[in-house]
Amino acid sequence: MTAKIGIFFGSSTGCTERVAHMIKDEIEATGAATCEVMVISATNAKQFSKFDYLLFGASTWNIGELQDDWGLTLPVLTSEGLVGKKVALFGCGDQFGYSSSFADALGLIGDRITELGAQTVGWIIPDASYQFEFSRGVYEGVLMGLPIDEDNQAPLTAQRVVNWTHWVLEEFGLTPVTA
Ligand SMILES: Cc1cc2nc3c(=O)[nH]c(=O)nc-3n(C[C@H](O)[C@H](O)[C@H](O)COP(=O)(O)O)c2cc1C
């Protein structure tokens, strides 16, 4: 049976939402899984259990704070649907405007859902194209997910999404079925 992936996002100006749909399109083009994209909210979080794998997308606002939808939801998340579940994280930020809190949401969400029993996957070593000073999304030199910077590096987004999505599928143990 085809795997089901839930992509839950919070996005204030549409950047993370666009990336969520790019990831969905990329995954579904491989035939490895079907994806449902929805806004993160306490109500939608009740649906985690119906998916085999999860992707969480969150931008960072107000110098190291979660985007509003995530800000409301993360504190009320329970382990329901998260225990033992593989979850990959992504989100938009601005590495030059907010170089000391770039994509902090990755770490804020990653740390909490790990406490709740999830397993975060899709970690990447930042390549030289990233030039931020600090991120809570970095643990021992490794990014806990994919940061996208449409504010400064929009031309890099498409390739970053493709590379990362295939890495996540590998970590989910899903094999592309189309050439
Ligand atoms: C007031 C303000 C604060 C921000 N704070 C951060 C921040 O701390 N870290 C970061 O990476 N980006 C920060 N950003 C940039 C946004 O995260 C970025 O524009 C992102 O693309 C928004 O994504 P969204 O449309 O999905 O919400 C900030 C932007 C504004 C206007």
The ligand as an SDF file (V2000), in Angstrom:
LIG
                    3D

 31 33  0  0  0  0  0  0  0  0999 V2000
    9.7170   41.1490   12.4410 C   0  0  0  0  0  0  0  0  0  0  0  0
   10.3410   39.9340   11.7870 C   0  0  0  0  0  0  0  0  0  0  0  0
   11.0530   39.0420   12.5590 C   0  0  0  0  0  0  0  0  0  0  0  0
   11.6670   37.9300   11.9690 C   0  0  0  0  0  0  0  0  0  0  0  0
   12.4280   37.0890   12.7480 N   0  0  0  0  0  0  0  0  0  0  0  0
   13.1220   36.0880   12.1430 C   0  0  0  0  0  0  0  0  0  0  0  0
   14.0010   35.2640   12.9030 C   0  0  0  0  0  0  0  0  0  0  0  0
   14.1940   35.4310   14.1040 O   0  0  0  0  0  0  0  0  0  0  0  0
   14.6560   34.2680   12.2600 N   0  0  0  0  0  0  0  0  0  0  0  0
   14.5070   34.0320   10.9130 C   0  0  0  0  0  0  0  0  0  0  0  0
   15.1340   33.1140   10.3870 O   0  0  0  0  0  0  0  0  0  0  0  0
   13.6660   34.7950   10.1620 N   0  0  0  0  0  0  0  0  0  0  0  0
   12.9750   35.8120   10.7470 C   0  0  0  0  0  0  0  0  0  0  0  0
   12.1300   36.5840    9.9970 N   0  0  0  0  0  0  0  0  0  0  0  0
   11.9960   36.3180    8.5500 C   0  0  0  0  0  0  0  0  0  0  0  0
   10.8070   35.3920    8.1820 C   0  0  0  0  0  0  0  0  0  0  0  0
   10.8910   34.1520    8.8500 O   0  0  0  0  0  0  0  0  0  0  0  0
   10.8490   35.1460    6.6710 C   0  0  0  0  0  0  0  0  0  0  0  0
   10.4540   36.3140    6.0180 O   0  0  0  0  0  0  0  0  0  0  0  0
   10.0460   33.9500    6.2030 C   0  0  0  0  0  0  0  0  0  0  0  0
   10.2260   33.7890    4.8310 O   0  0  0  0  0  0  0  0  0  0  0  0
    8.5710   34.0380    6.5190 C   0  0  0  0  0  0  0  0  0  0  0  0
    7.9800   32.7980    6.1940 O   0  0  0  0  0  0  0  0  0  0  0  0
    6.3910   32.5560    6.1890 P   0  0  0  0  0  0  0  0  0  0  0  0
    5.8120   33.4010    5.1090 O   0  0  0  0  0  0  0  0  0  0  0  0
    6.2390   31.1080    5.8980 O   0  0  0  0  0  0  0  0  0  0  0  0
    5.8750   32.9180    7.5470 O   0  0  0  0  0  0  0  0  0  0  0  0
   11.5200   37.7030   10.5820 C   0  0  0  0  0  0  0  0  0  0  0  0
   10.7840   38.6210    9.8110 C   0  0  0  0  0  0  0  0  0  0  0  0
   10.2030   39.7240   10.3950 C   0  0  0  0  0  0  0  0  0  0  0  0
    9.4450   40.6940    9.5200 C   0  0  0  0  0  0  0  0  0  0  0  0
  1  2  1  0
  2  3  1  0
  2 30  2  0
  3  4  2  0
  4  5  1  0
  4 28  1  0
  5  6  2  0
  6  7  1  0
  6 13  1  0
  7  8  2  0
  7  9  1  0
  9 10  1  0
 10 11  2  0
 10 12  1  0
 12 13  2  0
 13 14  1  0
 14 15  1  0
 14 28  1  0
 15 16  1  0
 16 17  1  0
 16 18  1  0
 18 19  1  0
 18 20  1  0
 20 21  1  0
 20 22  1  0
 22 23  1  0
 23 24  1  0
 24 25  2  0
 24 26  1  0
 24 27  1  0
 28 29  2  0
 29 30  1  0
 30 31  1  0
M  END
$$$$
